[in-house]
Amino acid sequence: MLKYSLGLLFLFITCLCNAGQALAEDAVMFETSSLSVNNRSPFIMLFGVVTPTLSTDLAVNKTRSTTQLDVANYLSKHESDNALFFIDGESKILTQTFTSSWDTSHWGSIQWSVSIPWLKHSAGKLDRSIYEFHDILSLPQNGRTDKAHDRFFWFAKTGDKTVYNNTDRTSGLGDASISLTQRYDGWQLSASIKLPTGKFEKQTGSEGVDLGLSATQFNPSWLRDRSWLKNVPLSVWWGAGLSYLSEAKALSAFEQNNLVIALNSGLAWQIAQRWQLKTQLDTHSPLFDSEIRELGWVPLLFSFAGQYNISHDTSMTLSINEDLRPRVTPDVIFGLALQTDF
């Protein structure tokens, strides 16, 4: 997937550098939102790792509805003298978020959000397509074979203790989260809390409370003052997040890191009045101090997306997230988001 991801990035930059003057009369930068990217790897997805986010302004007394569907496909195995870790399957995460804004006398406009996810873990329906895609482009299969498709199996063992063993699909309500967000002088600051509304047995939650803070800078002055591609409407952002993750009792056999740092950066290009292309890099520190690659390595996700503004208040975004460090995150995550202000 690395060659494919770098190819998408190269195509994006090439198109950007060759952009014409169709939007020459428009502003050289514009406001947009970051991509909602999370590490959807089994066990890791249960925690409320806060990633830096950027959202467009929401008028006071208006409500924003964001519905996002993520489909993550994975196959990975780690075997050593002390541990055995094997995951094969596919996860679908449907997240509904409602956001509202209000004015305060001292702090200006503040947005608050409530997110409620629903998760389903089952056999990998995308297995064959991913295998054939890798085969056509001569990419590493990372354990995939022509005969091993549509399977579901999660198994984790350390020492003599079996931490998790499941071959049956599961589904249910995930861990809900609440966040507060404020913009200030080119920055977006956020605070959030994740609540234990999911169940570890169904792999829909960690059954703990997680806290997080994040800061994102967007469209700095150098972007407005640039001399390169000054007729091309661009938007950039980057940020950092700090999370405190409660101990997951069911994963006590692994040494968990309570503090996790997340970083990301992104670029958007408005290629037409209603269309935007976006790319983003995301990473975070390991959640566990473990030799198991899927738990103890630093991930790196590359995302590429297209956003279509259906109207002034409604937009749709289609994204693909690729693993730049195979097995640390799912092979591929497809995302579809619909956002409406009303």
Secondary structure by P-SEA (a helix, b strand, c coil): caaaaaaaaaaaaaaaaaccccccccccbbbbbccccccccccccccccccbbbbccccccbbbbbbbbbbbbbccccccccbbbbbbbbbbbbbbbbbbbbbbccccbbbbbbbbbbbbbbcccaaaaaaaaaaaaccccccccccccbbbbbbbbccccccccccbbbbcccbbbbbbbbbcccbbbbcccccccccccccccccbbbbbcccccccccccccccccccbbbbbbcbbbbbbbcccccccccccccbbbbbbccccccccccbbbbbbbbbbccccccccccccbbbbbbbbbccccccccbbbbbbbbbbccccccccbbbbbbbbbcc
